[in-house]
Amino acid sequence: MRISVALAGNPNVGKSVIFNNLTGGHQHVGNWPGKTVEKKEGYFEHKGHRVYVVDLPGTYSLTAYSPEELIARSYLIEERPDVVVDIVDASNLERNLYLTLQLIELGVDLILDLNKIDLAESAGIAIDCERLSSILGVPVVETVAPKRVGMEELKDLIVELAVSKVARVEVKG
Amino acid sequence: MPLAFALEGSMVRVVGVRGGFGVGRRMAELGFTPNAILKIVKSGGLGPILVEVKGSRLAVGRGVAMKVMVEPL
């Protein structure tokens, strides 16, 4: 099965690091916001499925003002990827969850990726993932992208969600 | 006072955005919500003001910085 996934999130949360981890690519990564200004594509194989990943430019909201925000928004709305992974900076949830809510309202099949969970822990922030997941109604995964922590769990979730989506559509159709 | 007049290195609190609906919403999306605490990282001379807000550093142009009203902490 061919699965398409988009990586969305605020600027400088680690989308490109996760993209590289998933696809084995070497997308240029920098520790400053606005590094990715166009979308990048790659793929990986997992459990017999080929998963196409698109790395979108960072955006604070879906109300697009700048050209790179428009790229992110148009892709989500026009291309309708099977799964959207919303990557958030776990040490800065307040700012990041704004976009998360917009993505939920858009009705995409969402996975919430709490990245930089190590930074959050060292800042004394404890996140109750199960509670967050049940409040938002989306699966949550914790990752530390540069150390590749949580990548397998993320891959599992992507495939699981995409497969269950096909099952849901078939039942309806 | 406007954000444009806040001193470099100081901390301020956002009181509101004095402008139209569009600029108010955009600034809220970027984190400039009422009561948000800002740190003025760089302000002086010409050019935009560098502000730290909710864990992100943003450059704010002088025009918009005149519309964001803050109070010193």
gemmi code that builds the backbone of each chain (N, CA, C; Angstrom):
import gemmi

chains = {
    "A": [
        ("MET", (0.842, -1.198, 0.000), (0.000, 0.000, 0.000), (0.877, 1.247, 0.000)),
        ("ARG", (0.399, 2.248, -0.738), (1.148, 3.503, -0.832), (0.521, 4.503, 0.133)),
        ("ILE", (1.347, 4.992, 1.039), (0.830, 5.900, 2.067), (1.522, 7.255, 1.904)),
        ("SER", (0.737, 8.336, 1.966), (1.389, 9.648, 1.921), (1.265, 10.329, 3.286)),
        ("VAL", (2.366, 10.900, 3.722), (2.429, 11.525, 5.038), (3.008, 12.923, 4.890)),
        ("ALA", (2.426, 13.884, 5.586), (3.006, 15.231, 5.605), (3.482, 15.549, 7.007)),
        ("LEU", (4.661, 16.160, 7.107), (5.167, 16.609, 8.396), (4.880, 18.092, 8.513)),
        ("ALA", (4.070, 18.458, 9.502), (3.727, 19.864, 9.687), (4.113, 20.287, 11.104)),
        ("GLY", (4.221, 21.577, 11.315), (4.541, 22.065, 12.655), (5.074, 23.477, 12.622)),
        ("ASN", (5.247, 24.047, 13.789), (5.808, 25.393, 13.918), (7.243, 25.405, 13.388)),
        ("PRO", (7.779, 26.581, 13.106), (9.188, 26.647, 12.708), (10.110, 26.157, 13.830)),
        ("ASN", (11.208, 25.535, 13.446), (12.270, 25.136, 14.385), (11.809, 24.159, 15.479)),
        ("VAL", (10.988, 23.184, 15.114), (10.614, 22.155, 16.085), (11.308, 20.824, 15.782)),
        ("GLY", (11.959, 20.734, 14.622), (12.689, 19.513, 14.288), (12.049, 18.678, 13.195)),
        ("LYS", (11.234, 19.306, 12.353), (10.584, 18.558, 11.280), (11.602, 17.927, 10.328)),
        ("SER", (12.614, 18.697, 9.973), (13.569, 18.197, 8.984), (14.437, 17.080, 9.553)),
        ("VAL", (14.723, 17.123, 10.860), (15.501, 16.038, 11.482), (14.688, 14.756, 11.424)),
        ("ILE", (13.406, 14.849, 11.741), (12.539, 13.680, 11.691), (12.401, 13.184, 10.251)),
        ("PHE", (12.295, 14.118, 9.322), (12.236, 13.736, 7.901), (13.472, 12.930, 7.517)),
        ("ASN", (14.637, 13.419, 7.907), (15.886, 12.715, 7.595), (15.931, 11.346, 8.253)),
        ("ASN", (15.492, 11.265, 9.519), (15.482, 9.987, 10.215), (14.572, 8.989, 9.520)),
        ("LEU", (13.415, 9.444, 9.092), (12.448, 8.544, 8.472), (12.918, 8.075, 7.108)),
        ("THR", (13.426, 9.003, 6.310), (13.697, 8.684, 4.911), (15.166, 8.379, 4.644)),
        ("GLY", (16.021, 8.630, 5.650), (17.451, 8.439, 5.421), (18.015, 9.515, 4.511)),
        ("GLY", (17.298, 10.600, 4.391), (17.759, 11.697, 3.534), (18.790, 12.565, 4.238)),
        ("HIS", (19.291, 13.515, 3.530), (20.184, 14.458, 4.202), (19.783, 15.878, 3.863)),
        ("GLN", (18.557, 16.134, 4.233), (18.003, 17.484, 4.155), (18.837, 18.389, 5.058)),
        ("HIS", (19.174, 19.571, 4.564), (19.979, 20.490, 5.372), (19.198, 20.943, 6.611)),
        ("VAL", (19.812, 20.755, 7.764), (19.147, 21.106, 9.010), (19.922, 22.227, 9.681)),
        ("GLY", (19.223, 23.225, 10.172), (19.881, 24.300, 10.902), (19.080, 24.638, 12.140)),
        ("ASN", (19.764, 25.080, 13.177), (19.031, 25.416, 14.390), (18.535, 26.854, 14.338)),
        ("TRP", (17.785, 27.142, 13.331), (17.115, 28.438, 13.336), (15.806, 28.279, 12.561)),
        ("PRO", (14.827, 29.095, 12.902), (13.524, 28.953, 12.251), (13.599, 29.419, 10.807)),
        ("GLY", (12.768, 28.812, 9.978), (12.682, 29.264, 8.597), (13.682, 28.612, 7.678)),
        ("LYS", (14.302, 27.501, 8.142), (15.306, 26.826, 7.336), (14.688, 26.219, 6.087)),
        ("THR", (13.538, 25.601, 6.260), (12.876, 24.925, 5.148), (11.844, 25.877, 4.550)),
        ("VAL", (12.068, 26.309, 3.307), (11.111, 27.251, 2.719), (10.357, 26.623, 1.557)),
        ("GLU", (10.701, 25.376, 1.211), (9.902, 24.687, 0.210), (9.693, 23.271, 0.698)),
        ("LYS", (8.747, 22.562, 0.081), (8.498, 21.220, 0.594), (9.493, 20.226, -0.007)),
        ("LYS", (9.909, 19.245, 0.811), (10.864, 18.227, 0.354), (10.190, 16.875, 0.452)),
        ("GLU", (10.517, 15.988, -0.478), (9.866, 14.691, -0.485), (10.869, 13.551, -0.390)),
        ("GLY", (10.443, 12.455, 0.238), (11.258, 11.252, 0.343), (10.343, 10.093, 0.683)),
        ("TYR", (10.910, 8.892, 0.840), (10.042, 7.779, 1.225), (10.811, 6.766, 2.047)),
        ("PHE", (10.063, 5.897, 2.751), (10.670, 4.757, 3.447), (9.716, 3.573, 3.349)),
        ("GLU", (10.271, 2.382, 3.611), (9.462, 1.168, 3.594), (9.261, 0.736, 5.039)),
        ("HIS", (8.028, 0.379, 5.395), (7.773, -0.105, 6.744), (6.635, -1.101, 6.708)),
        ("LYS", (6.891, -2.306, 7.237), (5.873, -3.362, 7.296), (5.214, -3.601, 5.935)),
        ("GLY", (6.007, -3.588, 4.899), (5.481, -3.882, 3.571), (4.758, -2.731, 2.890)),
        ("HIS", (4.753, -1.564, 3.528), (4.113, -0.409, 2.899), (5.186, 0.589, 2.487)),
        ("ARG", (4.939, 1.240, 1.372), (5.854, 2.315, 0.985), (5.227, 3.645, 1.416)),
        ("VAL", (5.959, 4.352, 2.268), (5.419, 5.584, 2.848), (6.149, 6.794, 2.257)),
        ("TYR", (5.394, 7.631, 1.560), (5.963, 8.853, 0.980), (5.820, 9.989, 1.994)),
        ("VAL", (6.935, 10.630, 2.308), (6.936, 11.665, 3.333), (7.203, 13.024, 2.687)),
        ("VAL", (6.424, 14.016, 3.087), (6.665, 15.381, 2.623), (6.983, 16.247, 3.830)),
        ("ASP", (8.110, 16.927, 3.766), (8.545, 17.828, 4.829), (8.073, 19.228, 4.446)),
        ("LEU", (7.152, 19.782, 5.233), (6.591, 21.096, 4.891), (7.333, 22.203, 5.644)),
        ("PRO", (7.297, 23.414, 5.112), (7.899, 24.532, 5.844), (7.122, 24.787, 7.144)),
        ("GLY", (7.805, 25.288, 8.147), (7.164, 25.563, 9.432), (6.142, 26.676, 9.307)),
        ("THR", (5.052, 26.540, 10.066), (4.029, 27.579, 10.019), (3.397, 27.707, 11.404)),
        ("TYR", (3.035, 28.934, 11.767), (2.406, 29.157, 13.067), (0.905, 28.965, 12.993)),
        ("SER", (0.352, 29.066, 11.789), (-1.087, 28.884, 11.655), (-1.422, 28.528, 10.219)),
        ("LEU", (-2.653, 28.092, 9.999), (-3.070, 27.760, 8.638), (-3.609, 28.978, 7.903)),
        ("THR", (-3.741, 30.102, 8.602), (-4.092, 31.341, 7.936), (-2.788, 31.881, 7.357)),
        ("ALA", (-2.556, 31.565, 6.102), (-1.230, 31.817, 5.554), (-1.000, 33.289, 5.223)),
        ("TYR", (0.119, 33.797, 5.670), (0.525, 35.169, 5.343), (1.769, 35.169, 4.465)),
        ("SER", (2.737, 34.323, 4.802), (3.985, 34.339, 4.044), (3.985, 33.196, 3.024)),
        ("PRO", (4.820, 33.311, 1.981), (4.806, 32.300, 0.914), (5.038, 30.875, 1.435)),
        ("GLU", (5.951, 30.695, 2.419), (6.209, 29.328, 2.867), (5.041, 28.772, 3.680)),
        ("GLU", (4.310, 29.673, 4.361), (3.119, 29.211, 5.068), (2.034, 28.800, 4.075)),
        ("LEU", (2.000, 29.506, 2.953), (1.026, 29.194, 1.911), (1.319, 27.822, 1.307)),
        ("ILE", (2.619, 27.487, 1.149), (3.006, 26.170, 0.621), (2.465, 25.088, 1.545)),
        ("ALA", (2.677, 25.268, 2.849), (2.250, 24.280, 3.831), (0.732, 24.115, 3.786)),
        ("ARG", (0.021, 25.219, 3.797), (-1.427, 25.170, 3.831), (-2.002, 24.542, 2.560)),
        ("SER", (-1.512, 24.991, 1.403), (-2.049, 24.494, 0.139), (-1.830, 22.992, 0.023)),
        ("TYR", (-0.664, 22.524, 0.471), (-0.389, 21.101, 0.362), (-1.412, 20.302, 1.168)),
        ("LEU", (-1.643, 20.723, 2.419), (-2.562, 19.994, 3.294), (-3.974, 19.983, 2.734)),
        ("ILE", (-4.389, 21.116, 2.172), (-5.765, 21.238, 1.726), (-5.973, 20.625, 0.340)),
        ("GLU", (-5.009, 20.831, -0.564), (-5.210, 20.370, -1.935), (-4.765, 18.930, -2.152)),
        ("GLU", (-3.665, 18.528, -1.534), (-3.141, 17.177, -1.781), (-3.751, 16.143, -0.841)),
        ("ARG", (-4.301, 16.577, 0.278), (-4.939, 15.668, 1.223), (-4.109, 14.420, 1.529)),
        ("PRO", (-2.967, 14.558, 2.202), (-2.165, 13.382, 2.541), (-2.944, 12.434, 3.456)),
        ("ASP", (-2.610, 11.120, 3.387), (-3.324, 10.117, 4.194), (-3.186, 10.419, 5.688)),
        ("VAL", (-1.979, 10.802, 6.068), (-1.707, 11.063, 7.482), (-0.913, 12.364, 7.588)),
        ("VAL", (-1.228, 13.171, 8.597), (-0.421, 14.360, 8.882), (0.219, 14.177, 10.255)),
        ("VAL", (1.532, 14.329, 10.318), (2.207, 14.270, 11.606), (2.472, 15.708, 12.035)),
        ("ASP", (1.831, 16.107, 13.135), (2.045, 17.455, 13.655), (3.174, 17.364, 14.677)),
        ("ILE", (4.319, 17.913, 14.308), (5.468, 17.854, 15.199), (5.461, 19.106, 16.064)),
        ("VAL", (5.459, 18.902, 17.375), (5.446, 20.044, 18.291), (6.665, 20.005, 19.195)),
        ("ASP", (7.059, 21.184, 19.645), (8.161, 21.311, 20.591), (7.559, 21.115, 21.987)),
        ("ALA", (7.872, 19.955, 22.587), (7.246, 19.612, 23.872), (7.609, 20.612, 24.968)),
        ("SER", (8.725, 21.337, 24.792), (9.097, 22.316, 25.803), (8.359, 23.637, 25.583)),
        ("ASN", (7.536, 23.699, 24.536), (6.805, 24.924, 24.208), (5.390, 24.625, 23.751)),
        ("LEU", (4.707, 23.789, 24.526), (3.396, 23.302, 24.077), (2.388, 24.410, 23.833)),
        ("GLU", (2.381, 25.415, 24.702), (1.365, 26.463, 24.619), (1.316, 27.074, 23.224)),
        ("ARG", (2.500, 27.428, 22.710), (2.569, 28.032, 21.386), (2.186, 27.020, 20.308)),
        ("ASN", (2.660, 25.784, 20.451), (2.527, 24.796, 19.386), (1.110, 24.248, 19.211)),
        ("LEU", (0.355, 24.177, 20.298), (-0.958, 23.524, 20.208), (-1.969, 24.342, 19.410)),
        ("TYR", (-1.667, 25.605, 19.165), (-2.562, 26.433, 18.348), (-2.710, 25.824, 16.951)),
        ("LEU", (-1.575, 25.490, 16.344), (-1.611, 24.875, 15.013), (-2.256, 23.491, 15.086)),
        ("THR", (-1.973, 22.766, 16.176), (-2.565, 21.433, 16.356), (-4.090, 21.507, 16.279)),
        ("LEU", (-4.665, 22.491, 16.985), (-6.126, 22.632, 16.980), (-6.640, 22.951, 15.582)),
        ("GLN", (-5.897, 23.785, 14.856), (-6.326, 24.111, 13.492), (-6.306, 22.877, 12.605)),
        ("LEU", (-5.287, 22.022, 12.807), (-5.197, 20.802, 12.005), (-6.341, 19.849, 12.351)),
        ("ILE", (-6.690, 19.771, 13.641), (-7.807, 18.919, 14.057), (-9.101, 19.434, 13.414)),
        ("GLU", (-9.280, 20.758, 13.441), (-10.490, 21.338, 12.846), (-10.557, 21.091, 11.342)),
        ("LEU", (-9.396, 21.011, 10.720), (-9.340, 20.772, 9.275), (-9.807, 19.354, 8.960)),
        ("GLY", (-9.786, 18.487, 9.980), (-10.295, 17.130, 9.799), (-9.298, 16.178, 9.171)),
        ("VAL", (-8.005, 16.459, 9.262), (-7.011, 15.532, 8.716), (-6.769, 14.404, 9.723)),
        ("ASP", (-6.238, 13.264, 9.236), (-5.881, 12.175, 10.148), (-4.521, 12.512, 10.754)),
        ("LEU", (-4.572, 12.845, 12.034), (-3.427, 13.495, 12.667), (-2.720, 12.580, 13.662)),
        ("ILE", (-1.394, 12.715, 13.714), (-0.603, 12.121, 14.792), (0.138, 13.289, 15.443)),
        ("LEU", (0.084, 13.361, 16.767), (0.791, 14.427, 17.462), (2.136, 13.880, 17.933)),
        ("ASP", (3.204, 14.505, 17.472), (4.557, 14.063, 17.814), (5.168, 15.077, 18.780)),
        ("LEU", (5.314, 14.662, 20.041), (5.950, 15.540, 21.036), (7.449, 15.383, 20.901)),
        ("ASN", (8.040, 16.279, 20.128), (9.485, 16.200, 19.918), (10.183, 17.012, 21.014)),
        ("LYS", (11.501, 16.862, 21.111), (12.299, 17.555, 22.133), (11.781, 17.228, 23.535)),
        ("ILE", (11.298, 15.978, 23.718), (10.740, 15.611, 25.013), (11.832, 15.642, 26.085)),
        ("ASP", (13.086, 15.429, 25.673), (14.204, 15.488, 26.630), (14.395, 16.912, 27.164)),
        ("LEU", (14.231, 17.903, 26.259), (14.368, 19.310, 26.686), (13.247, 19.683, 27.650)),
        ("ALA", (12.046, 19.160, 27.358), (10.906, 19.449, 28.232), (11.170, 18.878, 29.623)),
        ("GLU", (11.679, 17.634, 29.647), (11.951, 17.005, 30.942), (13.006, 17.775, 31.727)),
        ("SER", (14.062, 18.210, 31.028), (15.107, 18.929, 31.757), (14.641, 20.318, 32.177)),
        ("ALA", (13.576, 20.830, 31.519), (13.003, 22.111, 31.954), (11.955, 21.892, 33.050)),
        ("GLY", (11.791, 20.625, 33.481), (10.850, 20.331, 34.559), (9.405, 20.247, 34.104)),
        ("ILE", (9.203, 20.012, 32.792), (7.834, 19.906, 32.279), (7.483, 18.427, 32.125)),
        ("ALA", (6.429, 18.000, 32.804), (5.960, 16.616, 32.664), (4.667, 16.637, 31.875)),
        ("ILE", (4.570, 15.818, 30.837), (3.369, 15.800, 29.993), (2.676, 14.453, 30.126)),
        ("ASP", (1.386, 14.524, 30.448), (0.565, 13.319, 30.560), (0.046, 12.986, 29.160)),
        ("CYS", (0.790, 12.140, 28.449), (0.486, 11.869, 27.041), (-0.876, 11.229, 26.832)),
        ("GLU", (-1.217, 10.291, 27.731), (-2.501, 9.606, 27.554), (-3.662, 10.584, 27.677)),
        ("ARG", (-3.543, 11.480, 28.647), (-4.586, 12.478, 28.869), (-4.675, 13.419, 27.663)),
        ("LEU", (-3.503, 13.878, 27.206), (-3.454, 14.782, 26.054), (-4.090, 14.109, 24.848)),
        ("SER", (-3.749, 12.842, 24.663), (-4.275, 12.079, 23.540), (-5.796, 11.951, 23.617)),
        ("SER", (-6.321, 11.712, 24.843), (-7.768, 11.534, 24.941), (-8.504, 12.867, 24.831)),
        ("ILE", (-7.884, 13.961, 25.299), (-8.536, 15.271, 25.166), (-8.610, 15.689, 23.695)),
        ("LEU", (-7.499, 15.501, 22.987), (-7.448, 15.949, 21.597), (-8.067, 14.941, 20.638)),
        ("GLY", (-8.133, 13.689, 21.075), (-8.670, 12.656, 20.196), (-7.710, 12.248, 19.090)),
        ("VAL", (-6.418, 12.403, 19.326), (-5.431, 11.976, 18.334), (-4.333, 11.171, 19.037)),
        ("PRO", (-3.715, 10.215, 18.325), (-2.606, 9.474, 18.936), (-1.402, 10.391, 19.183)),
        ("VAL", (-0.687, 10.122, 20.270), (0.457, 10.955, 20.640), (1.701, 10.071, 20.729)),
        ("VAL", (2.815, 10.554, 20.224), (4.080, 9.834, 20.329), (5.154, 10.802, 20.823)),
        ("GLU", (6.075, 10.282, 21.645), (7.164, 11.122, 22.163), (8.435, 10.802, 21.393)),
        ("THR", (9.151, 11.839, 20.970), (10.400, 11.594, 20.241), (11.502, 12.550, 20.683)),
        ("VAL", (12.735, 12.101, 20.460), (13.907, 12.967, 20.554), (14.636, 12.766, 19.233)),
        ("ALA", (14.345, 13.639, 18.274), (14.762, 13.397, 16.897), (16.274, 13.200, 16.706)),
        ("PRO", (17.134, 14.052, 17.267), (18.558, 13.881, 16.990), (19.109, 12.554, 17.508)),
        ("LYS", (18.462, 11.973, 18.536), (18.911, 10.683, 19.078), (18.086, 9.532, 18.525)),
        ("ARG", (17.195, 9.824, 17.597), (16.353, 8.825, 16.943), (15.430, 8.088, 17.916)),
        ("VAL", (15.163, 8.706, 19.053), (14.264, 8.077, 20.022), (12.828, 8.209, 19.526)),
        ("GLY", (12.094, 7.101, 19.518), (10.671, 7.135, 19.176), (10.368, 7.010, 17.695)),
        ("MET", (11.407, 6.841, 16.853), (11.175, 6.793, 15.399), (10.379, 5.563, 14.981)),
        ("GLU", (10.698, 4.402, 15.593), (9.972, 3.177, 15.228), (8.502, 3.287, 15.629)),
        ("GLU", (8.263, 3.858, 16.825), (6.886, 4.047, 17.286), (6.134, 4.954, 16.319)),
        ("LEU", (6.826, 5.995, 15.839), (6.192, 6.932, 14.908), (5.826, 6.225, 13.606)),
        ("LYS", (6.773, 5.417, 13.104), (6.514, 4.670, 11.860), (5.332, 3.732, 12.045)),
        ("ASP", (5.314, 3.019, 13.189), (4.204, 2.099, 13.473), (2.871, 2.846, 13.436)),
        ("LEU", (2.848, 4.009, 14.120), (1.602, 4.781, 14.207), (1.138, 5.253, 12.836)),
        ("ILE", (2.087, 5.702, 12.010), (1.736, 6.205, 10.673), (1.062, 5.100, 9.867)),
        ("VAL", (1.704, 3.914, 9.850), (1.166, 2.801, 9.065), (-0.176, 2.356, 9.634)),
        ("GLU", (-0.239, 2.247, 10.968), (-1.469, 1.823, 11.638), (-2.644, 2.748, 11.280)),
        ("LEU", (-2.397, 4.061, 11.377), (-3.460, 5.033, 11.125), (-3.900, 4.989, 9.664)),
        ("ALA", (-2.935, 4.879, 8.753), (-3.264, 4.856, 7.327), (-4.056, 3.604, 6.979)),
        ("VAL", (-3.648, 2.459, 7.555), (-4.341, 1.210, 7.264), (-5.760, 1.243, 7.829)),
        ("SER", (-5.903, 1.747, 9.064), (-7.244, 1.798, 9.674), (-8.138, 2.762, 8.912)),
        ("LYS", (-7.534, 3.785, 8.316), (-8.312, 4.746, 7.542), (-8.901, 4.078, 6.312)),
        ("VAL", (-8.089, 3.260, 5.638), (-8.573, 2.544, 4.464), (-9.714, 1.626, 4.874)),
        ("ALA", (-9.559, 0.945, 6.025), (-10.599, 0.043, 6.513), (-11.886, 0.826, 6.751)),
        ("ARG", (-11.749, 2.020, 7.365), (-12.929, 2.834, 7.648), (-13.642, 3.238, 6.370)),
        ("VAL", (-12.855, 3.641, 5.367), (-13.442, 4.091, 4.103), (-14.151, 2.928, 3.432)),
        ("GLU", (-13.538, 1.724, 3.492), (-14.147, 0.562, 2.839), (-15.468, 0.186, 3.496)),
        ("VAL", (-15.509, 0.281, 4.806), (-16.733, -0.053, 5.530), (-17.844, 0.909, 5.112)),
        ("LYS", (-17.488, 2.194, 5.037), (-18.467, 3.209, 4.651), (-18.921, 3.029, 3.220)),
        ("GLY", (-17.924, 2.816, 2.328), (-18.215, 2.806, 0.899), (-18.975, 1.552, 0.507)),
    ],
    "B": [
        ("MET", (2.681, 51.506, 26.628), (3.540, 52.128, 25.607), (3.718, 51.144, 24.449)),
        ("PRO", (4.102, 51.637, 23.264), (4.327, 50.707, 22.152), (5.577, 49.859, 22.374)),
        ("LEU", (5.541, 48.640, 21.852), (6.688, 47.733, 21.940), (7.957, 48.379, 21.381)),
        ("ALA", (7.785, 49.244, 20.403), (8.935, 49.893, 19.770), (9.755, 50.709, 20.763)),
        ("PHE", (9.124, 51.155, 21.874), (9.833, 52.009, 22.838), (10.422, 51.204, 24.004)),
        ("ALA", (10.174, 49.908, 24.058), (10.699, 49.100, 25.166), (12.214, 48.990, 25.049)),
        ("LEU", (12.879, 48.982, 26.200), (14.344, 48.986, 26.200), (14.910, 47.587, 25.970)),
        ("GLU", (16.041, 47.555, 25.294), (16.731, 46.293, 25.053), (17.066, 45.635, 26.383)),
        ("GLY", (16.826, 44.331, 26.474), (17.132, 43.596, 27.695), (15.997, 43.577, 28.706)),
        ("SER", (14.962, 44.397, 28.479), (13.881, 44.458, 29.469), (12.813, 43.399, 29.188)),
        ("MET", (11.989, 43.141, 30.216), (10.860, 42.240, 30.071), (9.596, 43.090, 30.088)),
        ("VAL", (8.661, 42.765, 29.211), (7.406, 43.517, 29.173), (6.236, 42.544, 29.042)),
        ("ARG", (5.050, 43.078, 29.356), (3.831, 42.279, 29.229), (2.953, 42.891, 28.143)),
        ("VAL", (2.363, 42.044, 27.302), (1.507, 42.545, 26.227), (0.160, 42.976, 26.809)),
        ("VAL", (-0.236, 44.204, 26.491), (-1.533, 44.716, 26.938), (-2.577, 44.494, 25.835)),
        ("GLY", (-2.161, 44.692, 24.602), (-3.093, 44.497, 23.495), (-2.437, 44.935, 22.198)),
        ("VAL", (-3.143, 44.734, 21.105), (-2.637, 45.180, 19.811), (-3.578, 46.255, 19.301)),
        ("ARG", (-2.997, 47.446, 19.075), (-3.812, 48.576, 18.644), (-3.773, 48.626, 17.123)),
        ("GLY", (-4.771, 48.043, 16.496), (-4.792, 48.011, 15.040), (-6.046, 47.318, 14.582)),
        ("GLY", (-6.059, 46.956, 13.328), (-7.236, 46.299, 12.767), (-7.311, 44.835, 13.160)),
        ("PHE", (-8.347, 44.178, 12.674), (-8.591, 42.784, 12.986), (-7.445, 41.888, 12.487)),
        ("GLY", (-6.984, 42.182, 11.276), (-5.944, 41.352, 10.655), (-4.664, 41.310, 11.458)),
        ("VAL", (-4.161, 42.484, 11.834), (-2.883, 42.527, 12.554), (-3.049, 41.912, 13.945)),
        ("GLY", (-4.212, 42.109, 14.540), (-4.461, 41.527, 15.867), (-4.410, 40.023, 15.825)),
        ("ARG", (-5.042, 39.441, 14.804), (-5.061, 37.987, 14.702), (-3.673, 37.443, 14.384)),
        ("ARG", (-3.000, 38.095, 13.446), (-1.666, 37.623, 13.074), (-0.721, 37.637, 14.279)),
        ("MET", (-0.758, 38.731, 15.040), (0.140, 38.829, 16.189), (-0.223, 37.779, 17.244)),
        ("ALA", (-1.521, 37.499, 17.383), (-1.938, 36.464, 18.339), (-1.414, 35.101, 17.904)),
        ("GLU", (-1.452, 34.838, 16.599), (-0.936, 33.565, 16.084), (0.548, 33.418, 16.372)),
        ("LEU", (1.240, 34.531, 16.329), (2.686, 34.485, 16.573), (3.002, 34.452, 18.065)),
        ("GLY", (2.002, 34.580, 18.918), (2.227, 34.475, 20.366), (2.037, 35.776, 21.122)),
        ("PHE", (1.734, 36.868, 20.416), (1.534, 38.156, 21.095), (0.088, 38.260, 21.587)),
        ("THR", (-0.249, 37.410, 22.547), (-1.591, 37.414, 23.118), (-1.585, 38.324, 24.341)),
        ("PRO", (-2.741, 38.820, 24.773), (-2.766, 39.650, 25.978), (-2.121, 38.910, 27.152)),
        ("ASN", (-1.315, 39.626, 27.920), (-0.602, 39.102, 29.086), (0.612, 38.246, 28.758)),
        ("ALA", (0.908, 38.040, 27.479), (2.123, 37.297, 27.141), (3.335, 38.108, 27.604)),
        ("ILE", (4.342, 37.404, 28.123), (5.560, 38.071, 28.586), (6.589, 38.049, 27.454)),
        ("LEU", (7.163, 39.220, 27.165), (8.147, 39.321, 26.096), (9.489, 39.720, 26.674)),
        ("LYS", (10.551, 39.209, 26.058), (11.886, 39.701, 26.394), (12.425, 40.437, 25.171)),
        ("ILE", (12.880, 41.652, 25.377), (13.419, 42.429, 24.261), (14.889, 42.053, 24.113)),
        ("VAL", (15.167, 41.215, 23.144), (16.532, 40.710, 22.972), (17.408, 41.772, 22.331)),
        ("LYS", (16.883, 42.417, 21.305), (17.657, 43.452, 20.622), (16.721, 44.555, 20.155)),
        ("SER", (17.049, 45.763, 20.511), (16.277, 46.898, 20.040), (17.185, 48.105, 20.104)),
        ("GLY", (17.318, 48.753, 19.013), (18.186, 49.925, 19.023), (18.598, 50.241, 17.612)),
        ("GLY", (18.853, 51.500, 17.352), (19.231, 51.893, 16.010), (18.089, 51.653, 15.046)),
        ("LEU", (18.453, 51.251, 13.846), (17.449, 51.043, 12.825), (17.092, 49.569, 12.749)),
        ("GLY", (16.049, 49.278, 12.003), (15.711, 47.892, 11.727), (14.807, 47.276, 12.761)),
        ("PRO", (14.449, 46.001, 12.522), (13.454, 45.362, 13.373), (13.944, 45.083, 14.795)),
        ("ILE", (12.979, 44.833, 15.677), (13.254, 44.534, 17.074), (13.210, 43.017, 17.231)),
        ("LEU", (14.201, 42.467, 17.942), (14.217, 41.023, 18.163), (13.584, 40.742, 19.521)),
        ("VAL", (12.532, 39.933, 19.493), (11.744, 39.687, 20.698), (11.654, 38.196, 20.953)),
        ("GLU", (11.777, 37.801, 22.229), (11.550, 36.404, 22.570), (10.153, 36.283, 23.159)),
        ("VAL", (9.336, 35.425, 22.532), (7.960, 35.274, 22.995), (7.604, 33.792, 23.009)),
        ("LYS", (7.208, 33.288, 24.161), (6.822, 31.877, 24.331), (7.830, 30.931, 23.697)),
        ("GLY", (9.089, 31.162, 23.955), (10.111, 30.217, 23.515), (10.603, 30.380, 22.093)),
        ("SER", (10.086, 31.369, 21.351), (10.583, 31.608, 20.000), (11.097, 33.032, 19.888)),
        ("ARG", (12.107, 33.197, 19.073), (12.594, 34.553, 18.820), (12.028, 35.038, 17.505)),
        ("LEU", (11.438, 36.214, 17.534), (10.814, 36.762, 16.344), (11.326, 38.174, 16.111)),
        ("ALA", (11.524, 38.528, 14.850), (11.891, 39.893, 14.500), (10.612, 40.651, 14.168)),
        ("VAL", (10.423, 41.772, 14.836), (9.201, 42.557, 14.644), (9.581, 43.897, 14.030)),
        ("GLY", (8.957, 44.220, 12.909), (9.240, 45.489, 12.247), (8.780, 46.663, 13.099)),
        ("ARG", (9.361, 47.817, 12.847), (9.029, 49.010, 13.653), (7.560, 49.408, 13.526)),
        ("GLY", (7.008, 49.224, 12.333), (5.623, 49.632, 12.114), (4.681, 48.845, 13.007)),
        ("VAL", (4.855, 47.525, 12.976), (3.984, 46.674, 13.772), (4.325, 46.834, 15.260)),
        ("ALA", (5.582, 47.125, 15.560), (5.991, 47.298, 16.960), (5.348, 48.536, 17.585)),
        ("MET", (4.888, 49.470, 16.748), (4.166, 50.637, 17.260), (2.718, 50.272, 17.600)),
        ("LYS", (2.247, 49.141, 17.065), (0.851, 48.757, 17.291), (0.689, 47.806, 18.472)),
        ("VAL", (1.786, 47.123, 18.842), (1.716, 46.200, 19.977), (1.953, 47.009, 21.248)),
        ("MET", (0.928, 47.076, 22.107), (1.054, 47.878, 23.329), (1.515, 46.984, 24.483)),
        ("VAL", (2.518, 47.457, 25.207), (3.084, 46.659, 26.298), (3.217, 47.507, 27.558)),
        ("GLU", (3.397, 46.838, 28.696), (3.746, 47.557, 29.920), (5.005, 46.922, 30.488)),
        ("PRO", (5.923, 47.738, 31.026), (7.170, 47.180, 31.558), (6.888, 46.348, 32.806)),
        ("LEU", (7.730, 45.348, 33.028), (7.578, 44.524, 34.232), (8.596, 44.974, 35.278)),
    ],
}
model = gemmi.Model(1)
for chain_id, residues in chains.items():
    chain = gemmi.Chain(chain_id)
    for i, (resn, *xyz) in enumerate(residues, 1):
        res = gemmi.Residue()
        res.name, res.seqid = resn, gemmi.SeqId(i, " ")
        for name, pos in zip(("N", "CA", "C"), xyz):
            atom = gemmi.Atom()
            atom.name, atom.element = name, gemmi.Element(name[0])
            atom.pos, atom.b_iso = gemmi.Position(*pos), 0.0
            res.add_atom(atom)
        chain.add_residue(res)
    model.add_chain(chain)
structure = gemmi.Structure()
structure.add_model(model)
structure.setup_entities()
